Amino acid sequence: MGYKTFNKEEALKIWDHEFGNVLYAHDFTGRKVKKDDYLVENQVGWVVSFIKPLALGGPVEEGNIIILNHNTAFEKADNYPEFEVVGVKYRIVHDEVDDFYYIEKIM
């Protein structure tokens, strides 16, 4: 699948960069994640994933890293450039100028 296991210290640095020093946050789908539940497979557990999957040539760098609820990561899997999560369709876009990936909802 499109994520690798970071050690907890690395993952928490990514959390702090993405969300700040909060106990709970939400991934791009609105699913809740809990800071203490990195790699815990429950309703608020989360993983560090990659917007463009590593298996499809996505880089291991800040502009491609994203925090996802376990369920979101499972549904997104290695689908690229379009995928569906919780019945909503999304598209992955690469900003070539600033070299980062982002996810947009397909309307």
Helices and strands as residue ranges (DSSP letters): H 8-19, E 24-26, E 32-34, G 35-37, E 46-50, G 54-56, G 62-64, E 65-69, H 70-76, E 82-85, E 88-95, E 100-105
